[in-house]
Amino acid sequence: MELQTLQEALKVEIQVHQKLVAQMKQDPQIFFLSNQNADLKKQLHELQAKITALSEKQKRVVEQLRKNLIV
C-alpha cells in the first residue's frame, strides 16, 4: 500500500471515530441503554484497532522510504 493511500485510509478512519465520539457525547442517555452502549464501545474499539494498524503500516512505509533515500 502506498503512502498516500495509507494516509487517506487513516484520515477516513479518524473522521469516522471522531463522528462516533461526538455522537456519544451529544446523546449521553445512550450510555444507559446497554445494548447500544456495548455496540458503540465495540465500534470504537474496532476503529481504534484499524487506526493503530494503519498508523503502524504508515510508519513502516515512511521508514522504508527514508532508507531508500539514504541508499
HTML snippet that shows the backbone in 3Dmol.js (N, CA, C, O; Angstrom):
<script src="https://3Dmol.org/build/3Dmol-min.js"></script>
<div id="view" style="width:600px;height:400px;position:relative"></div>
<script>
const pdb = `
ATOM      1  N   MET A   1       0.858  -1.186   0.000  1.00  0.00           N
ATOM      2  CA  MET A   1       0.000   0.000   0.000  1.00  0.00           C
ATOM      3  C   MET A   1       0.894   1.235   0.000  1.00  0.00           C
ATOM      4  O   MET A   1       1.802   1.344   0.824  1.00  0.00           O
ATOM      5  N   GLU A   2       0.648   2.140  -0.893  1.00  0.00           N
ATOM      6  CA  GLU A   2       1.497   3.320  -0.961  1.00  0.00           C
ATOM      7  C   GLU A   2       1.123   4.323   0.128  1.00  0.00           C
ATOM      8  O   GLU A   2       0.038   4.262   0.707  1.00  0.00           O
ATOM      9  N   LEU A   3       2.029   5.227   0.385  1.00  0.00           N
ATOM     10  CA  LEU A   3       1.876   6.175   1.488  1.00  0.00           C
ATOM     11  C   LEU A   3       0.613   7.020   1.371  1.00  0.00           C
ATOM     12  O   LEU A   3      -0.102   7.195   2.359  1.00  0.00           O
ATOM     13  N   GLN A   4       0.327   7.541   0.196  1.00  0.00           N
ATOM     14  CA  GLN A   4      -0.849   8.396   0.027  1.00  0.00           C
ATOM     15  C   GLN A   4      -2.139   7.621   0.318  1.00  0.00           C
ATOM     16  O   GLN A   4      -3.054   8.154   0.945  1.00  0.00           O
ATOM     17  N   THR A   5      -2.209   6.391  -0.128  1.00  0.00           N
ATOM     18  CA  THR A   5      -3.385   5.549   0.121  1.00  0.00           C
ATOM     19  C   THR A   5      -3.550   5.292   1.613  1.00  0.00           C
ATOM     20  O   THR A   5      -4.658   5.356   2.145  1.00  0.00           O
ATOM     21  N   LEU A   6      -2.445   5.004   2.277  1.00  0.00           N
ATOM     22  CA  LEU A   6      -2.486   4.790   3.729  1.00  0.00           C
ATOM     23  C   LEU A   6      -2.964   6.038   4.458  1.00  0.00           C
ATOM     24  O   LEU A   6      -3.775   5.958   5.380  1.00  0.00           O
ATOM     25  N   GLN A   7      -2.461   7.177   4.042  1.00  0.00           N
ATOM     26  CA  GLN A   7      -2.835   8.426   4.697  1.00  0.00           C
ATOM     27  C   GLN A   7      -4.319   8.730   4.501  1.00  0.00           C
ATOM     28  O   GLN A   7      -4.986   9.200   5.423  1.00  0.00           O
ATOM     29  N   GLU A   8      -4.827   8.465   3.319  1.00  0.00           N
ATOM     30  CA  GLU A   8      -6.256   8.687   3.056  1.00  0.00           C
ATOM     31  C   GLU A   8      -7.110   7.741   3.903  1.00  0.00           C
ATOM     32  O   GLU A   8      -8.110   8.158   4.485  1.00  0.00           O
ATOM     33  N   ALA A   9      -6.717   6.478   3.970  1.00  0.00           N
ATOM     34  CA  ALA A   9      -7.464   5.491   4.761  1.00  0.00           C
ATOM     35  C   ALA A   9      -7.434   5.881   6.238  1.00  0.00           C
ATOM     36  O   ALA A   9      -8.445   5.784   6.933  1.00  0.00           O
ATOM     37  N   LEU A  10      -6.283   6.317   6.703  1.00  0.00           N
ATOM     38  CA  LEU A  10      -6.145   6.743   8.098  1.00  0.00           C
ATOM     39  C   LEU A  10      -7.031   7.952   8.384  1.00  0.00           C
ATOM     40  O   LEU A  10      -7.684   8.019   9.426  1.00  0.00           O
ATOM     41  N   LYS A  11      -7.049   8.891   7.466  1.00  0.00           N
ATOM     42  CA  LYS A  11      -7.882  10.090   7.614  1.00  0.00           C
ATOM     43  C   LYS A  11      -9.359   9.716   7.729  1.00  0.00           C
ATOM     44  O   LYS A  11     -10.075  10.247   8.578  1.00  0.00           O
ATOM     45  N   VAL A  12      -9.804   8.810   6.880  1.00  0.00           N
ATOM     46  CA  VAL A  12     -11.206   8.385   6.894  1.00  0.00           C
ATOM     47  C   VAL A  12     -11.554   7.710   8.221  1.00  0.00           C
ATOM     48  O   VAL A  12     -12.582   8.017   8.824  1.00  0.00           O
ATOM     49  N   GLU A  13     -10.706   6.800   8.670  1.00  0.00           N
ATOM     50  CA  GLU A  13     -10.978   6.085   9.928  1.00  0.00           C
ATOM     51  C   GLU A  13     -11.002   7.043  11.114  1.00  0.00           C
ATOM     52  O   GLU A  13     -11.828   6.893  12.014  1.00  0.00           O
ATOM     53  N   ILE A  14     -10.112   8.015  11.122  1.00  0.00           N
ATOM     54  CA  ILE A  14     -10.085   9.010  12.211  1.00  0.00           C
ATOM     55  C   ILE A  14     -11.357   9.848  12.185  1.00  0.00           C
ATOM     56  O   ILE A  14     -11.924  10.143  13.238  1.00  0.00           O
ATOM     57  N   GLN A  15     -11.810  10.232  11.000  1.00  0.00           N
ATOM     58  CA  GLN A  15     -13.043  11.018  10.895  1.00  0.00           C
ATOM     59  C   GLN A  15     -14.250  10.219  11.384  1.00  0.00           C
ATOM     60  O   GLN A  15     -15.112  10.759  12.078  1.00  0.00           O
ATOM     61  N   VAL A  16     -14.313   8.952  11.030  1.00  0.00           N
ATOM     62  CA  VAL A  16     -15.417   8.093  11.487  1.00  0.00           C
ATOM     63  C   VAL A  16     -15.378   7.983  13.007  1.00  0.00           C
ATOM     64  O   VAL A  16     -16.416   8.048  13.666  1.00  0.00           O
ATOM     65  N   HIS A  17     -14.191   7.818  13.556  1.00  0.00           N
ATOM     66  CA  HIS A  17     -14.024   7.723  15.010  1.00  0.00           C
ATOM     67  C   HIS A  17     -14.488   9.016  15.683  1.00  0.00           C
ATOM     68  O   HIS A  17     -15.201   8.978  16.685  1.00  0.00           O
ATOM     69  N   GLN A  18     -14.081  10.155  15.127  1.00  0.00           N
ATOM     70  CA  GLN A  18     -14.469  11.443  15.698  1.00  0.00           C
ATOM     71  C   GLN A  18     -15.978  11.637  15.661  1.00  0.00           C
ATOM     72  O   GLN A  18     -16.561  12.161  16.610  1.00  0.00           O
ATOM     73  N   LYS A  19     -16.611  11.218  14.575  1.00  0.00           N
ATOM     74  CA  LYS A  19     -18.065  11.335  14.474  1.00  0.00           C
ATOM     75  C   LYS A  19     -18.757  10.472  15.522  1.00  0.00           C
ATOM     76  O   LYS A  19     -19.732  10.901  16.139  1.00  0.00           O
ATOM     77  N   LEU A  20     -18.258   9.267  15.719  1.00  0.00           N
ATOM     78  CA  LEU A  20     -18.851   8.363  16.698  1.00  0.00           C
ATOM     79  C   LEU A  20     -18.703   8.921  18.114  1.00  0.00           C
ATOM     80  O   LEU A  20     -19.646   8.877  18.903  1.00  0.00           O
ATOM     81  N   VAL A  21     -17.529   9.440  18.430  1.00  0.00           N
ATOM     82  CA  VAL A  21     -17.299  10.031  19.750  1.00  0.00           C
ATOM     83  C   VAL A  21     -18.210  11.240  19.949  1.00  0.00           C
ATOM     84  O   VAL A  21     -18.788  11.413  21.021  1.00  0.00           O
ATOM     85  N   ALA A  22     -18.337  12.070  18.925  1.00  0.00           N
ATOM     86  CA  ALA A  22     -19.206  13.252  19.013  1.00  0.00           C
ATOM     87  C   ALA A  22     -20.661  12.826  19.222  1.00  0.00           C
ATOM     88  O   ALA A  22     -21.392  13.442  19.998  1.00  0.00           O
ATOM     89  N   GLN A  23     -21.068  11.773  18.526  1.00  0.00           N
ATOM     90  CA  GLN A  23     -22.433  11.256  18.676  1.00  0.00           C
ATOM     91  C   GLN A  23     -22.670  10.778  20.104  1.00  0.00           C
ATOM     92  O   GLN A  23     -23.728  11.029  20.682  1.00  0.00           O
ATOM     93  N   MET A  24     -21.695  10.097  20.663  1.00  0.00           N
ATOM     94  CA  MET A  24     -21.826   9.594  22.032  1.00  0.00           C
ATOM     95  C   MET A  24     -21.892  10.740  23.036  1.00  0.00           C
ATOM     96  O   MET A  24     -22.640  10.670  24.011  1.00  0.00           O
ATOM     97  N   LYS A  25     -21.115  11.791  22.801  1.00  0.00           N
ATOM     98  CA  LYS A  25     -21.119  12.940  23.702  1.00  0.00           C
ATOM     99  C   LYS A  25     -22.405  13.738  23.572  1.00  0.00           C
ATOM    100  O   LYS A  25     -22.886  14.311  24.549  1.00  0.00           O
ATOM    101  N   GLN A  26     -22.961  13.777  22.372  1.00  0.00           N
ATOM    102  CA  GLN A  26     -24.174  14.554  22.122  1.00  0.00           C
ATOM    103  C   GLN A  26     -25.386  13.911  22.788  1.00  0.00           C
ATOM    104  O   GLN A  26     -26.300  14.612  23.223  1.00  0.00           O
ATOM    105  N   ASP A  27     -25.397  12.598  22.868  1.00  0.00           N
ATOM    106  CA  ASP A  27     -26.542  11.881  23.433  1.00  0.00           C
ATOM    107  C   ASP A  27     -26.091  11.042  24.626  1.00  0.00           C
ATOM    108  O   ASP A  27     -25.909   9.832  24.494  1.00  0.00           O
ATOM    109  N   PRO A  28     -25.908  11.673  25.795  1.00  0.00           N
ATOM    110  CA  PRO A  28     -25.393  10.948  26.966  1.00  0.00           C
ATOM    111  C   PRO A  28     -26.319   9.820  27.443  1.00  0.00           C
ATOM    112  O   PRO A  28     -25.863   8.897  28.117  1.00  0.00           O
ATOM    113  N   GLN A  29     -27.592   9.884  27.106  1.00  0.00           N
ATOM    114  CA  GLN A  29     -28.526   8.843  27.540  1.00  0.00           C
ATOM    115  C   GLN A  29     -28.227   7.508  26.868  1.00  0.00           C
ATOM    116  O   GLN A  29     -28.666   6.460  27.341  1.00  0.00           O
ATOM    117  N   ILE A  30     -27.491   7.544  25.782  1.00  0.00           N
ATOM    118  CA  ILE A  30     -27.179   6.316  25.059  1.00  0.00           C
ATOM    119  C   ILE A  30     -26.392   5.350  25.951  1.00  0.00           C
ATOM    120  O   ILE A  30     -26.439   4.136  25.751  1.00  0.00           O
ATOM    121  N   PHE A  31     -25.677   5.889  26.926  1.00  0.00           N
ATOM    122  CA  PHE A  31     -24.892   5.048  27.813  1.00  0.00           C
ATOM    123  C   PHE A  31     -25.763   4.219  28.753  1.00  0.00           C
ATOM    124  O   PHE A  31     -25.307   3.218  29.307  1.00  0.00           O
ATOM    125  N   PHE A  32     -26.986   4.626  28.928  1.00  0.00           N
ATOM    126  CA  PHE A  32     -27.868   3.890  29.825  1.00  0.00           C
ATOM    127  C   PHE A  32     -28.578   2.745  29.112  1.00  0.00           C
ATOM    128  O   PHE A  32     -29.216   1.913  29.758  1.00  0.00           O
ATOM    129  N   LEU A  33     -28.474   2.696  27.808  1.00  0.00           N
ATOM    130  CA  LEU A  33     -29.072   1.622  27.037  1.00  0.00           C
ATOM    131  C   LEU A  33     -27.973   0.594  26.753  1.00  0.00           C
ATOM    132  O   LEU A  33     -27.148   0.796  25.862  1.00  0.00           O
ATOM    133  N   SER A  34     -27.963  -0.486  27.498  1.00  0.00           N
ATOM    134  CA  SER A  34     -26.828  -1.404  27.500  1.00  0.00           C
ATOM    135  C   SER A  34     -26.489  -1.975  26.121  1.00  0.00           C
ATOM    136  O   SER A  34     -25.310  -2.093  25.788  1.00  0.00           O
ATOM    137  N   ASN A  35     -27.480  -2.329  25.319  1.00  0.00           N
ATOM    138  CA  ASN A  35     -27.188  -2.903  24.004  1.00  0.00           C
ATOM    139  C   ASN A  35     -26.487  -1.891  23.108  1.00  0.00           C
ATOM    140  O   ASN A  35     -25.493  -2.206  22.453  1.00  0.00           O
ATOM    141  N   GLN A  36     -27.009  -0.685  23.088  1.00  0.00           N
ATOM    142  CA  GLN A  36     -26.392   0.344  22.259  1.00  0.00           C
ATOM    143  C   GLN A  36     -25.008   0.708  22.791  1.00  0.00           C
ATOM    144  O   GLN A  36     -24.077   0.931  22.017  1.00  0.00           O
ATOM    145  N   ASN A  37     -24.880   0.765  24.100  1.00  0.00           N
ATOM    146  CA  ASN A  37     -23.603   1.105  24.710  1.00  0.00           C
ATOM    147  C   ASN A  37     -22.545   0.070  24.329  1.00  0.00           C
ATOM    148  O   ASN A  37     -21.433   0.430  23.941  1.00  0.00           O
ATOM    149  N   ALA A  38     -22.882  -1.187  24.436  1.00  0.00           N
ATOM    150  CA  ALA A  38     -21.935  -2.244  24.096  1.00  0.00           C
ATOM    151  C   ALA A  38     -21.570  -2.192  22.615  1.00  0.00           C
ATOM    152  O   ALA A  38     -20.411  -2.389  22.249  1.00  0.00           O
ATOM    153  N   ASP A  39     -22.551  -1.928  21.773  1.00  0.00           N
ATOM    154  CA  ASP A  39     -22.299  -1.855  20.332  1.00  0.00           C
ATOM    155  C   ASP A  39     -21.386  -0.674  19.994  1.00  0.00           C
ATOM    156  O   ASP A  39     -20.461  -0.809  19.193  1.00  0.00           O
ATOM    157  N   LEU A  40     -21.647   0.473  20.604  1.00  0.00           N
ATOM    158  CA  LEU A  40     -20.815   1.649  20.354  1.00  0.00           C
ATOM    159  C   LEU A  40     -19.385   1.432  20.852  1.00  0.00           C
ATOM    160  O   LEU A  40     -18.421   1.822  20.193  1.00  0.00           O
ATOM    161  N   LYS A  41     -19.265   0.808  22.017  1.00  0.00           N
ATOM    162  CA  LYS A  41     -17.924   0.531  22.539  1.00  0.00           C
ATOM    163  C   LYS A  41     -17.173  -0.420  21.609  1.00  0.00           C
ATOM    164  O   LYS A  41     -15.978  -0.254  21.368  1.00  0.00           O
ATOM    165  N   LYS A  42     -17.893  -1.420  21.089  1.00  0.00           N
ATOM    166  CA  LYS A  42     -17.277  -2.360  20.151  1.00  0.00           C
ATOM    167  C   LYS A  42     -16.826  -1.624  18.891  1.00  0.00           C
ATOM    168  O   LYS A  42     -15.717  -1.845  18.403  1.00  0.00           O
ATOM    169  N   GLN A  43     -17.688  -0.748  18.364  1.00  0.00           N
ATOM    170  CA  GLN A  43     -17.332   0.026  17.175  1.00  0.00           C
ATOM    171  C   GLN A  43     -16.103   0.895  17.433  1.00  0.00           C
ATOM    172  O   GLN A  43     -15.214   0.996  16.586  1.00  0.00           O
ATOM    173  N   LEU A  44     -16.061   1.520  18.610  1.00  0.00           N
ATOM    174  CA  LEU A  44     -14.916   2.365  18.953  1.00  0.00           C
ATOM    175  C   LEU A  44     -13.627   1.551  19.004  1.00  0.00           C
ATOM    176  O   LEU A  44     -12.598   1.966  18.471  1.00  0.00           O
ATOM    177  N   HIS A  45     -13.696   0.389  19.649  1.00  0.00           N
ATOM    178  CA  HIS A  45     -12.508  -0.458  19.754  1.00  0.00           C
ATOM    179  C   HIS A  45     -12.042  -0.930  18.378  1.00  0.00           C
ATOM    180  O   HIS A  45     -10.842  -0.981  18.109  1.00  0.00           O
ATOM    181  N   GLU A  46     -12.988  -1.272  17.513  1.00  0.00           N
ATOM    182  CA  GLU A  46     -12.632  -1.708  16.159  1.00  0.00           C
ATOM    183  C   GLU A  46     -11.978  -0.567  15.376  1.00  0.00           C
ATOM    184  O   GLU A  46     -10.985  -0.770  14.678  1.00  0.00           O
ATOM    185  N   LEU A  47     -12.542   0.621  15.503  1.00  0.00           N
ATOM    186  CA  LEU A  47     -11.961   1.781  14.822  1.00  0.00           C
ATOM    187  C   LEU A  47     -10.564   2.094  15.355  1.00  0.00           C
ATOM    188  O   LEU A  47      -9.654   2.404  14.587  1.00  0.00           O
ATOM    189  N   GLN A  48     -10.405   2.009  16.667  1.00  0.00           N
ATOM    190  CA  GLN A  48      -9.098   2.273  17.262  1.00  0.00           C
ATOM    191  C   GLN A  48      -8.073   1.256  16.782  1.00  0.00           C
ATOM    192  O   GLN A  48      -6.918   1.604  16.534  1.00  0.00           O
ATOM    193  N   ALA A  49      -8.493  -0.001  16.648  1.00  0.00           N
ATOM    194  CA  ALA A  49      -7.593  -1.039  16.153  1.00  0.00           C
ATOM    195  C   ALA A  49      -7.199  -0.769  14.701  1.00  0.00           C
ATOM    196  O   ALA A  49      -6.037  -0.931  14.329  1.00  0.00           O
ATOM    197  N   LYS A  50      -8.169  -0.356  13.883  1.00  0.00           N
ATOM    198  CA  LYS A  50      -7.881  -0.032  12.477  1.00  0.00           C
ATOM    199  C   LYS A  50      -6.918   1.143  12.390  1.00  0.00           C
ATOM    200  O   LYS A  50      -5.968   1.120  11.608  1.00  0.00           O
ATOM    201  N   ILE A  51      -7.168   2.175  13.200  1.00  0.00           N
ATOM    202  CA  ILE A  51      -6.319   3.368  13.188  1.00  0.00           C
ATOM    203  C   ILE A  51      -4.894   3.003  13.599  1.00  0.00           C
ATOM    204  O   ILE A  51      -3.927   3.462  12.990  1.00  0.00           O
ATOM    205  N   THR A  52      -4.775   2.183  14.628  1.00  0.00           N
ATOM    206  CA  THR A  52      -3.447   1.759  15.088  1.00  0.00           C
ATOM    207  C   THR A  52      -2.727   0.962  14.014  1.00  0.00           C
ATOM    208  O   THR A  52      -1.541   1.180  13.768  1.00  0.00           O
ATOM    209  N   ALA A  53      -3.437   0.036  13.373  1.00  0.00           N
ATOM    210  CA  ALA A  53      -2.828  -0.790  12.328  1.00  0.00           C
ATOM    211  C   ALA A  53      -2.382   0.066  11.147  1.00  0.00           C
ATOM    212  O   ALA A  53      -1.282  -0.114  10.624  1.00  0.00           O
ATOM    213  N   LEU A  54      -3.231   0.993  10.730  1.00  0.00           N
ATOM    214  CA  LEU A  54      -2.870   1.875   9.618  1.00  0.00           C
ATOM    215  C   LEU A  54      -1.683   2.773   9.986  1.00  0.00           C
ATOM    216  O   LEU A  54      -0.814   3.027   9.152  1.00  0.00           O
ATOM    217  N   SER A  55      -1.649   3.243  11.206  1.00  0.00           N
ATOM    218  CA  SER A  55      -0.537   4.083  11.666  1.00  0.00           C
ATOM    219  C   SER A  55       0.776   3.310  11.631  1.00  0.00           C
ATOM    220  O   SER A  55       1.810   3.840  11.223  1.00  0.00           O
ATOM    221  N   GLU A  56       0.725   2.058  12.062  1.00  0.00           N
ATOM    222  CA  GLU A  56       1.922   1.218  12.045  1.00  0.00           C
ATOM    223  C   GLU A  56       2.387   0.957  10.610  1.00  0.00           C
ATOM    224  O   GLU A  56       3.584   0.999  10.326  1.00  0.00           O
ATOM    225  N   LYS A  57       1.447   0.691   9.717  1.00  0.00           N
ATOM    226  CA  LYS A  57       1.804   0.496   8.303  1.00  0.00           C
ATOM    227  C   LYS A  57       2.425   1.757   7.733  1.00  0.00           C
ATOM    228  O   LYS A  57       3.427   1.700   7.020  1.00  0.00           O
ATOM    229  N   GLN A  58       1.824   2.900   8.051  1.00  0.00           N
ATOM    230  CA  GLN A  58       2.347   4.171   7.567  1.00  0.00           C
ATOM    231  C   GLN A  58       3.767   4.384   8.078  1.00  0.00           C
ATOM    232  O   GLN A  58       4.641   4.827   7.332  1.00  0.00           O
ATOM    233  N   LYS A  59       3.989   4.075   9.327  1.00  0.00           N
ATOM    234  CA  LYS A  59       5.316   4.230   9.921  1.00  0.00           C
ATOM    235  C   LYS A  59       6.344   3.367   9.190  1.00  0.00           C
ATOM    236  O   LYS A  59       7.452   3.820   8.904  1.00  0.00           O
ATOM    237  N   ARG A  60       5.969   2.116   8.887  1.00  0.00           N
ATOM    238  CA  ARG A  60       6.886   1.223   8.173  1.00  0.00           C
ATOM    239  C   ARG A  60       7.173   1.732   6.753  1.00  0.00           C
ATOM    240  O   ARG A  60       8.311   1.666   6.288  1.00  0.00           O
ATOM    241  N   VAL A  61       6.153   2.232   6.075  1.00  0.00           N
ATOM    242  CA  VAL A  61       6.338   2.754   4.714  1.00  0.00           C
ATOM    243  C   VAL A  61       7.269   3.961   4.742  1.00  0.00           C
ATOM    244  O   VAL A  61       8.167   4.071   3.908  1.00  0.00           O
ATOM    245  N   VAL A  62       7.063   4.857   5.686  1.00  0.00           N
ATOM    246  CA  VAL A  62       7.914   6.049   5.788  1.00  0.00           C
ATOM    247  C   VAL A  62       9.355   5.644   6.099  1.00  0.00           C
ATOM    248  O   VAL A  62      10.297   6.195   5.529  1.00  0.00           O
ATOM    249  N   GLU A  63       9.521   4.688   6.998  1.00  0.00           N
ATOM    250  CA  GLU A  63      10.877   4.221   7.322  1.00  0.00           C
ATOM    251  C   GLU A  63      11.551   3.632   6.082  1.00  0.00           C
ATOM    252  O   GLU A  63      12.732   3.880   5.840  1.00  0.00           O
ATOM    253  N   GLN A  64      10.809   2.859   5.304  1.00  0.00           N
ATOM    254  CA  GLN A  64      11.359   2.273   4.085  1.00  0.00           C
ATOM    255  C   GLN A  64      11.734   3.355   3.066  1.00  0.00           C
ATOM    256  O   GLN A  64      12.784   3.289   2.426  1.00  0.00           O
ATOM    257  N   LEU A  65      10.860   4.343   2.933  1.00  0.00           N
ATOM    258  CA  LEU A  65      11.160   5.454   2.017  1.00  0.00           C
ATOM    259  C   LEU A  65      12.428   6.190   2.447  1.00  0.00           C
ATOM    260  O   LEU A  65      13.244   6.565   1.605  1.00  0.00           O
ATOM    261  N   ARG A  66      12.591   6.395   3.733  1.00  0.00           N
ATOM    262  CA  ARG A  66      13.792   7.067   4.233  1.00  0.00           C
ATOM    263  C   ARG A  66      15.038   6.242   3.923  1.00  0.00           C
ATOM    264  O   ARG A  66      16.062   6.777   3.498  1.00  0.00           O
ATOM    265  N   LYS A  67      14.934   4.933   4.143  1.00  0.00           N
ATOM    266  CA  LYS A  67      16.078   4.054   3.856  1.00  0.00           C
ATOM    267  C   LYS A  67      16.433   4.122   2.375  1.00  0.00           C
ATOM    268  O   LYS A  67      17.610   4.171   2.016  1.00  0.00           O
ATOM    269  N   ASN A  68      15.408   4.124   1.511  1.00  0.00           N
ATOM    270  CA  ASN A  68      15.646   4.195   0.080  1.00  0.00           C
ATOM    271  C   ASN A  68      16.313   5.504  -0.324  1.00  0.00           C
ATOM    272  O   ASN A  68      17.142   5.534  -1.233  1.00  0.00           O
ATOM    273  N   LEU A  69      15.946   6.583   0.356  1.00  0.00           N
ATOM    274  CA  LEU A  69      16.561   7.874   0.050  1.00  0.00           C
ATOM    275  C   LEU A  69      18.027   7.914   0.449  1.00  0.00           C
ATOM    276  O   LEU A  69      18.842   8.538  -0.230  1.00  0.00           O
ATOM    277  N   ILE A  70      18.361   7.258   1.534  1.00  0.00           N
ATOM    278  CA  ILE A  70      19.741   7.225   2.013  1.00  0.00           C
ATOM    279  C   ILE A  70      20.615   6.426   1.059  1.00  0.00           C
ATOM    280  O   ILE A  70      21.759   6.790   0.787  1.00  0.00           O
ATOM    281  N   VAL A  71      20.061   5.339   0.559  1.00  0.00           N
ATOM    282  CA  VAL A  71      20.813   4.472  -0.372  1.00  0.00           C
ATOM    283  C   VAL A  71      20.852   5.127  -1.704  1.00  0.00           C
ATOM    284  O   VAL A  71      21.430   4.582  -2.644  1.00  0.00           O
TER     285      VAL A  71
END
`;
const viewer = $3Dmol.createViewer("view");
viewer.addModel(pdb, "pdb");
viewer.setStyle({}, {cartoon: {color: "spectrum"}});
viewer.zoomTo();
viewer.render();
</script>
